[in-house]
Amino acid sequence: MPASSSDPPRIVITIDGPAGTGKSTVAHLLATKLGLEFLDTGAMYRAAALIALERDIVPDQGYDLGQAVDQADLHFDWKTDPPRLMLADRDVGKRIRDFDVSGIVSRVAAQPELRRVLVNQQRRIAQRHPRLVSEGRDQGSVVFPDADLKFYVHADVAVRANRRVAQLAAAGKSVDQARIKQDIQERDRLDASRSDGPLVRPADAVDIDTGSRSAAEVVSAMEKIARQRLPHAGFRR
């Protein structure tokens, strides 16, 4: 059904950045502040890594993995806030944060065949949910190059490692801080060096260092910029 003249305009805001910079947290909070929906594309790649683990697919077998993810019933439950990522009728939101998934997600995400599947899925989601804050590694550079507003968030690797340790400890999981820091550094290297959709700072993105700011401070800065640059976007007041 075509949009009527009274419908609010299509808005896509992207938030890109490396692992552990708080993208998911600030994207969800910003979407709530502005009255937009939230798309966690990083969770989709984590779900692909989970599928690889559960189906004994080698992370580097891009064709097999792309086929498996394309045929899987991977979807978001948009009735919840934030949307729950479902694999068939199973909520995998917590499972995809486990260390075994984190350990292979960058290898999985480097596969061009898988990336094509998930990029297409993300663009279809945006067609159905046209007022969106979307976070990931390639949202402003590849998936939504014409996004209305782009952010690039970053933080020192030590800060990101400390945050991850705190998250795991709060969940009652044993942690090895040195291993977590090494894992983040390796993910940074893989994300930046892959041939298809590498992690880059889009030239027109607003750069935000999240290392010395709380999530609330980051979101406040983003919200101010969004309202100033997009005054006719119909954001929540």
C-alpha positions as CSV (number, residue, x, y, z in Angstrom):
1,M,0.0,0.0,0.0
2,P,1.5,3.4,-1.0
3,A,2.2,5.9,1.8
4,S,-0.3,8.7,2.2
5,S,0.6,12.3,2.3
6,S,0.0,12.3,6.1
7,D,2.4,9.5,6.8
8,P,5.7,10.5,8.5
9,P,8.6,10.5,6.1
10,R,10.9,7.5,5.6
11,I,13.9,7.9,7.9
12,V,17.0,5.7,8.2
13,I,19.7,6.5,10.7
14,T,22.8,4.3,10.7
15,I,25.3,3.6,13.6
16,D,28.4,1.8,12.6
17,G,31.5,0.9,14.6
18,P,33.7,-1.9,15.8
19,A,32.9,-4.5,18.4
20,G,32.2,-3.4,22.0
21,T,31.5,0.3,21.3
22,G,27.9,0.1,22.6
23,K,26.2,0.3,19.2
24,S,23.3,-1.9,20.1
25,T,22.6,-0.1,23.3
26,V,22.8,3.4,22.0
27,A,20.9,2.5,18.8
28,H,18.0,1.1,20.8
29,L,17.9,4.1,23.1
30,L,18.1,6.6,20.2
31,A,15.3,4.8,18.4
32,T,13.2,5.0,21.5
33,K,13.9,8.8,22.0
34,L,13.1,9.6,18.4
35,G,10.1,7.3,18.0
36,L,11.8,5.1,15.4
37,E,12.3,1.3,15.2
38,F,15.5,-0.4,16.0
39,L,17.4,-3.0,13.8
40,D,20.3,-4.9,15.3
41,T,22.2,-6.2,12.3
42,G,25.1,-7.4,14.4
43,A,22.7,-9.9,16.0
44,M,21.8,-11.2,12.6
45,Y,25.5,-12.1,11.9
46,R,25.7,-13.6,15.4
47,A,22.7,-15.7,14.6
48,A,24.5,-16.9,11.4
49,A,27.5,-17.9,13.5
50,L,25.1,-19.8,15.8
51,I,23.6,-21.6,12.8
52,A,27.2,-22.5,11.7
53,L,27.9,-24.0,15.1
54,E,24.7,-25.9,15.4
55,R,24.8,-27.3,11.9
56,D,28.6,-28.1,11.8
57,I,29.2,-25.6,9.0
58,V,32.8,-24.4,8.8
59,P,32.7,-20.6,9.2
60,D,34.7,-20.1,6.0
61,Q,32.2,-22.1,3.9
62,G,30.4,-19.0,2.7
63,Y,28.2,-20.7,0.2
64,D,26.9,-23.4,2.6
65,L,26.4,-20.8,5.3
66,G,24.6,-18.4,3.1
67,Q,22.3,-21.2,1.9
68,A,21.6,-22.3,5.5
69,V,20.8,-18.8,6.7
70,D,18.7,-18.0,3.7
71,Q,16.6,-21.1,4.3
72,A,16.4,-20.7,8.1
73,D,13.4,-19.0,9.6
74,L,15.5,-16.1,11.0
75,H,13.3,-13.1,11.9
76,F,12.6,-10.4,14.4
77,D,9.6,-10.3,16.6
78,W,8.6,-6.6,16.2
79,K,6.0,-6.8,18.9
80,T,8.7,-6.6,21.5
81,D,11.0,-3.7,22.5
82,P,13.7,-4.2,21.5
83,P,12.7,-6.6,18.8
84,R,13.6,-10.2,19.7
85,L,15.7,-12.2,17.2
86,M,14.0,-15.5,16.6
87,L,15.3,-18.7,14.9
88,A,12.0,-20.4,14.1
89,D,10.1,-20.2,17.4
90,R,13.3,-19.9,19.5
91,D,14.5,-16.7,21.0
92,V,18.3,-16.7,20.5
93,G,19.0,-13.2,21.8
94,K,21.0,-14.5,24.8
95,R,22.6,-17.5,23.1
96,I,24.2,-15.4,20.4
97,R,26.1,-13.4,23.0
98,D,28.0,-16.5,24.3
99,F,31.8,-16.7,23.8
100,D,31.7,-19.5,21.2
101,V,29.5,-17.4,19.0
102,S,31.7,-14.3,19.5
103,G,34.8,-16.3,18.6
104,I,33.7,-17.0,15.1
105,V,31.3,-14.2,14.2
106,S,34.0,-12.1,12.3
107,R,35.0,-15.2,10.2
108,V,31.4,-15.8,9.4
109,A,30.7,-12.1,8.6
110,A,33.6,-12.1,6.2
111,Q,31.9,-14.5,3.8
112,P,30.5,-12.6,0.7
113,E,27.8,-15.2,0.1
114,L,26.4,-14.7,3.6
115,R,26.7,-11.0,3.5
116,R,24.6,-10.8,0.3
117,V,21.9,-12.8,2.0
118,L,21.8,-10.7,5.1
119,V,22.2,-7.3,3.3
120,N,19.2,-8.3,1.2
121,Q,17.2,-9.2,4.3
122,Q,18.2,-5.9,6.0
123,R,17.0,-3.9,3.0
124,R,13.7,-5.8,3.0
125,I,13.3,-5.1,6.7
126,A,13.7,-1.3,5.9
127,Q,11.0,-1.5,3.3
128,R,8.6,-2.9,5.9
129,H,9.9,-0.7,8.7
130,P,10.8,2.6,7.0
131,R,11.5,4.6,10.1
132,L,14.6,2.9,11.4
133,V,17.8,3.2,13.5
134,S,20.1,0.5,12.1
135,E,23.4,-0.5,13.7
136,G,26.2,-2.7,12.4
137,R,29.5,-2.7,10.7
138,D,28.4,-1.7,7.2
139,Q,25.1,0.0,7.5
140,G,26.1,3.5,6.4
141,S,28.7,2.3,3.9
142,V,27.0,-0.6,2.2
143,V,23.4,-1.4,3.2
144,F,22.0,2.1,3.4
145,P,24.5,4.4,1.7
146,D,21.8,7.1,1.3
147,A,20.8,7.1,5.0
148,D,19.5,10.4,6.2
149,L,22.0,10.5,9.0
150,K,25.1,8.3,9.8
151,F,27.1,7.9,13.0
152,Y,30.4,6.1,13.5
153,V,31.2,5.2,17.1
154,H,34.5,4.0,18.4
155,A,36.4,3.5,21.7
156,D,39.8,2.3,22.8
157,V,40.2,-1.5,22.8
158,A,40.9,-1.6,26.6
159,V,37.7,0.2,27.3
160,R,35.7,-2.2,25.1
161,A,37.4,-5.2,26.7
162,N,36.5,-3.9,30.2
163,R,32.9,-3.4,29.2
164,R,32.7,-7.0,27.8
165,V,34.2,-8.4,31.0
166,A,31.6,-6.5,33.0
167,Q,28.7,-7.8,30.8
168,L,29.9,-11.4,31.1
169,A,30.5,-11.1,34.9
170,A,27.0,-9.6,35.4
171,A,25.6,-12.7,33.6
172,G,27.5,-15.0,35.9
173,K,30.0,-16.2,33.4
174,S,33.7,-16.8,34.0
175,V,35.9,-14.4,32.1
176,D,39.5,-14.1,31.0
177,Q,40.2,-10.4,30.4
178,A,43.3,-11.0,28.3
179,R,41.5,-13.4,26.1
180,I,38.6,-11.1,25.6
181,K,40.9,-8.2,24.7
182,Q,42.7,-10.4,22.2
183,D,39.4,-11.5,20.7
184,I,38.3,-7.9,20.2
185,Q,41.6,-7.0,18.6
186,E,41.3,-10.0,16.2
187,R,37.7,-9.1,15.4
188,D,38.8,-5.5,14.6
189,R,41.5,-6.9,12.3
190,L,39.1,-9.2,10.5
191,D,36.3,-6.7,10.2
192,A,38.6,-4.0,8.7
193,S,40.5,-6.3,6.3
194,R,37.7,-8.4,4.8
195,S,37.2,-7.8,1.1
196,D,33.3,-7.6,1.2
197,G,31.7,-4.9,3.3
198,P,34.8,-4.1,5.5
199,L,34.3,-1.9,8.6
200,V,35.0,1.6,7.5
201,R,34.0,5.1,8.7
202,P,31.6,6.5,6.1
203,A,33.0,9.8,4.8
204,D,29.7,11.6,5.7
205,A,29.3,10.0,9.2
206,V,29.4,11.9,12.5
207,D,32.2,10.5,14.6
208,I,31.5,9.8,18.3
209,D,34.0,8.5,20.8
210,T,32.0,6.3,23.3
211,G,35.0,5.5,25.5
212,S,34.7,8.4,27.9
213,R,30.9,8.8,27.8
214,S,28.0,6.9,29.3
215,A,25.4,5.4,27.0
216,A,23.0,8.2,28.1
217,E,25.5,10.9,27.2
218,V,26.2,9.3,23.8
219,V,22.4,9.1,23.0
220,S,21.9,12.7,24.1
221,A,24.5,13.9,21.7
222,M,23.1,11.8,18.9
223,E,19.5,12.9,19.6
224,K,20.6,16.6,19.5
225,I,22.3,16.1,16.2
226,A,19.4,14.2,14.7
227,R,16.9,16.8,15.7
228,Q,19.1,19.7,14.4
229,R,19.9,18.0,11.0
230,L,16.5,16.5,10.4
231,P,13.9,19.0,11.7
232,H,11.1,17.7,9.5
233,A,11.6,14.0,10.2
234,G,8.5,13.8,12.5
235,F,10.5,12.6,15.5
236,R,8.8,11.9,18.8
237,R,8.6,14.9,21.1
